[in-house]
Amino acid sequence: MTSPADDASTPAENSAEPIDDLQPDLLEDAPQGGPEADEPEVVTFADEEARERALRAGLEEFELDEDDRALLEGGFGDVEAAPGESPLPVLAVVGRPNVGKSTLVNRILGRREAVVEDTPGVTRDRVSYPAEWAGRRFTLVDTGGWEVDVAGIESKVAEQAEVAIELADAVVFVVDATVGATSTDERVVELLRRSGKPVVLCANKVDGPSGEADAAYLWALGLGEPHPVSALHGRGTGDLLDAAMAVLPSESQHGELRPEGPRRVALVGRPNVGKSSLLNKIAGAERVVVDELAGTTRDPVDELVEIKGVPYWFVDTAGIRRRVHQTRGADFYASLRTQAAIEKAEVAVVLVDASQPLTEQDTRVISQVVDAGRALVIAYNKWDLMDEDRRPYLEREIEKDLVQVQWAPRVNVSARTGWHTERLVPALERSLASWDTRIPTGRLNAFLGELVAAHPHPLRGGKQPRILFATQASTRPPRFVIFATGFLEAGYRRFIERRLRETFGFEGSPIEISVRVREKRRR
């Protein structure tokens, strides 16, 4: 813990604000050449190291706590990316709508992960979750309800369920025991038989002994023993999983395997801006359900995509609505999962509809990404629909709207046609490189020494705080800690951040700057 005198972190979204109430010369850059300009001093690596040693030694004259010393000794490491998962067998949960598939998935996972609501058709995409039972790890896939002879979005949901069966190593077929086998269930059985995959029959909604008689009727489906289960209460799920583990192979033969260390990219934005269309275009396949209906996606959907030989995990998320507390049911839980997807990602691509003015929702989405400390790329979708005469005016509007995140790379794309989507990759690479950047301590202090000499902090109450030492505490995102003799005003911290970006880049990455005020030791 830092002492109460520590200053709070400076959010990067304020980086473009002017330096208010500071000396006028701070608003201008130092002279850039010319006959009267001084020749720039050449600073070598040895000079930087000597400066660091001198400043670090001088810091010993001040009161330092345990956290300070841990930081100075390199105790604050980087936040490493999670290692890639080993290939795992895939168990898919399928069935017609509203038989309790997502409830069963949550029961197996032991937490409320899949979106559940007491209406049919809540789940639409196939969604994968890491799971474990009896010491065995596997990938559990939740699917949308499979229906016969449907049109529109329901037909696309059914297609995703069929793909899930194709990519699975084993299948849990869920039937509502209180209703019995329907004609749709019989069609699903035909589909499962053609797939040749091992199938475990789950007779769901059996809440007591009286319901086991209903489950027995499901022997007629010809899939072997029906396992009576209450996904809502957990009754019988252990026996069901034991049966599933008996037929699930130890290694996946059909599932998509995750290689070591691909970067995670979250596609976020308000509803209906084209996130799922963009993912399908990048993946080169209809991976997620796309429909004119706003809010089609509800669960975050992972897709491994290889672009120019480099693998990325793209996560399609539910649209973030105006306020979380204004949403209900499935949309409420979807918004929470979208926030969790941002937290798990390394970089976020925020999609904005170029055909409409920037909304409060768009601004909130960008703020969520920055507040989470994730690298950022902003993609203006539907740019190909913009009139040529309109584009110059739109560019100026965008510069004004995004003044707080001028450091974020921007790409104009069309998710529908794929126009300029290839430009996303260089933008992602730049943002991730900045997110990972570490500045050597000697170079950082040399930079600050020159900056403060040219533009000292203004006097306040007859006192002028002095910067003693600075170090980069971590990357992902870059976080800097400055030791000073007094409080550094917010405007001056923004000025330091702006100059950090000008000198070292950091395009596409938020920067956090915190100040620790320390006093001299008492003799």
C-alpha positions, 0 to 999 in steps of 0.5 A, spaced: 500 500 500 502 506 498 502 512 503 496 517 504 500 522 500 500 518 494 497 521 488 492 518 484 493 515 477 492 520 471 487 517 467 490 517 460 483 519 457 485 526 459 491 526 455 489 531 450 486 536 455 490 543 455 495 545 461 490 549 465 493 555 469 500 553 468 506 557 465 504 560 458 511 557 455 508 550 457 503 550 451 509 551 446 514 546 444 522 547 445 525 551 439 526 546 434 533 548 430 535 555 427 541 559 428 539 561 435 537 554 438 542 551 442 545 544 439 542 538 442 546 535 448 548 528 446 546 523 451 549 516 451 547 510 455 553 511 460 550 518 461 543 515 463 546 510 467 550 514 471 544 519 472 540 513 474 545 511 480 546 518 482 538 520 482 537 513 486 542 514 491 539 521 492 532 518 493 535 515 500 535 521 503 527 521 503 522 517 507 521 511 503 516 505 505 516 498 503 512 498 497 517 504 494 523 499 495 520 494 492 518 498 486 525 501 486 528 494 486 524 491 480 519 488 485 513 490 480 513 485 474 509 486 468 502 482 467 504 477 463 499 474 458 496 468 460 499 461 457 495 458 451 491 452 453 493 445 451 488 442 446 482 439 449 476 435 447 470 438 446 463 437 449 457 440 445 450 441 449 445 441 443 437 441 443 431 444 441 430 451 444 428 452 452 430 445 454 435 448 459 441 447 455 444 454 458 442 452 465 445 445 464 452 449 462 452 453 468 451 447 472 457 444 469 461 450 470 459 451 477 457 458 476 453 463 472 457 464 465 452 462 460 446 467 459 439 464 462 432 467 461 425 464 462 424 465 454 426 461 448 432 463 444 436 466 448 443 463 446 444 464 439 451 463 437 456 457 439 460 459 445 466 455 448 467 455 456 473 451 459 470 446 464 473 440 468 470 434 471 473 428 475 480 431 474 479 431 466 479 438 463 475 439 456 472 445 452 464 445 453 460 448 448 453 451 449 449 452 443 442 455 440 436 452 440 435 447 433 429 448 430 426 445 423 424 449 417 425 456 420 427 462 417 431 469 419 435 469 425 432 462 427 435 459 421 442 462 423 442 459 430 440 452 427 446 453 423 451 454 428 448 448 432 450 444 427 457 447 426 458 445 433 456 438 433 461 437 427 466 440 431 465 436 437 468 430 440 462 428 444 455 431 444 450 431 450 443 432 447 438 435 452 430 433 452 425 436 456 422 430 460 416 434 462 414 434 454 417 428 452 420 427 445 417 432 440 418 431 432 424 436 433 427 432 437 427 426 433 430 430 427 435 432 432 436 425 433 437 424 425 442 429 425 446 426 431 446 419 428 449 422 421 454 425 425 457 419 428 459 422 434 458 419 441 451 422 444 449 422 451 442 423 452 440 428 458 432 428 460 432 435 463 427 438 468 426 431 472 426 434 479 424 428 483 422 421 483 416 422 480 419 425 473 423 419 472 418 415 469 417 421 464 425 420 463 424 413 461 419 414 455 426 417 452 428 410 451 424 410 444 429 415 441 434 410 440 440 413 443 441 409 449 439 410 457 436 417 458 440 420 464 434 424 469 437 431 470 435 437 474 439 442 471 436 448 475 437 444 482 443 440 480 440 433 481 443 427 477 448 432 473 454 428 476 452 421 473 451 425 466 458 428 466 460 421 468 457 418 462 460 424 458 467 423 460 466 415 459 465 417 451 469 423 451 476 422 448 482 424 451 485 429 445 480 433 441 479 430 434 475 435 431 475 442 436 479 448 434 486 448 437 489 454 441 496 455 439 501 458 444 500 465 446 495 468 441 493 476 442 486 477 445 482 482 441 475 484 443 470 487 438 466 492 442 461 497 441 454 499 442 448 494 439 448 493 431 454 497 429 457 491 425 461 487 430 459 480 428 459 482 421 466 484 422 468 478 425 465 474 420 469 478 414 476 477 418 475 470 419 472 468 412 466 464 415 459 465 418 462 464 425 457 468 428 450 470 427 448 476 424 441 479 423 438 486 422 435 485 429 439 489 434 443 485 440 443 479 436 450 477 440 449 476 447 455 471 449 462 473 448 464 469 442 471 467 441 474 465 434 481 464 433 483 467 426 490 467 423 492 473 419 498 474 415 501 468 419 499 471 426 494 468 430 489 472 434 483 470 438 478 475 436 472 476 441 465 478 439 461 481 444 454 483 446 453 491 444 454 495 450 447 499 451 446 506 454 446 504 462 447 497 465 442 498 470 437 500 465 437 493 461 434 487 464 434 479 463 439 477 458 441 483 456 443 485 463 448 479 464 450 480 456 453 487 458 456 484 464 460 479 460 462 484 455 465 488 460 469 481 463 471 480 455 474 487 455 478 485 462 480 479 459 483 482 452 489 485 451 487 490 445 480 492 444 477 494 437 471 499 438 466 499 432 463 506 431 458 507 426 460 512 421 453 514 418 451 517 425 454 522 430 458 519 435 453 518 441 454 517 449 454 510 448 460 510 443 464 514 448 462 510 454 465 504 450 471 507 449 472 509 456 470 502 459 476 500 454 481 505 457 479 505 464 480 497 464 487 499 461 487 495 455 490 497 448 485 501 443 484 501 436 478 505 433 474 502 427 469 507 423 464 502 420 460 503 414 465 508 411 464 506 404 457 508 405 459 515 406 458 521 400 465 523 398 463 530 399 461 528 406 468 525 408 472 531 409 467 534 414 466 527 418 474 527 419 473 534 422 468 532 426 471 525 428 478 529 430 473 533 435 469 527 438 475 523 439 480 529 442 481 525 449 483 519 445 487 522 439 493 517 441 489 511 439 489 509 431 483 509 427 481 505 421 475 506 416 472 500 414 466 496 411 464 490 415 459 488 410 464 488 404 471 487 407 473 494 405 480 496 408 479 491 414 486 489 412 488 495 415 486 493 422 492 488 423 498 494 423 493 498 427 493 492 432 500 491 432 502 498 433 497 498 439 500 492 442 507 494 441 506 500 445 502 496 450 508 492 451 513 498 451 518 499 457 522 505 457 529 504 461 529 507 467 536 511 466 533 514 459 526 516 463 530 520 468 534 523 462 528 525 459 524 528 465 530 532 467 531 535 460 523 536 460 523 539 467 529 544 466 526 547 460 519 547 463 519 547 470 512 546 474 509 553 476 510 556 483 504 555 488 504 558 494 511 560 494 513 553 493 515 548 487 515 541 487 521 537 485 521 531 481 526 526 485 526 520 481 521 516 476 521 509 474 516 505 469 513 500 474 509 495 469 507 495 462 500 492 459 499 498 460 505 502 461 505 505 468 509 510 471 511 512 478 514 519 479 517 520 486 517 528 488 517 533 494 510 535 492 504 535 489 504 535 481 498 538 478 493 534 474 495 539 468 502 538 469 502 530 469 498 531 463 503 535 460 508 530 462 504 524 459 503 528 452 511 529 452 512 521 453 507 520 447 511 525 443 518 522 445 517 514 445 510 513 441 505 509 445 500 509 440 494 506 441 496 505 449 493 508 455 498 511 460 498 511 467 502 516 471 502 516 479 506 521 483 508 519 490 510 525 495 516 524 499 519 528 505 526 528 507 528 524 513 529 527 519 536 527 522 
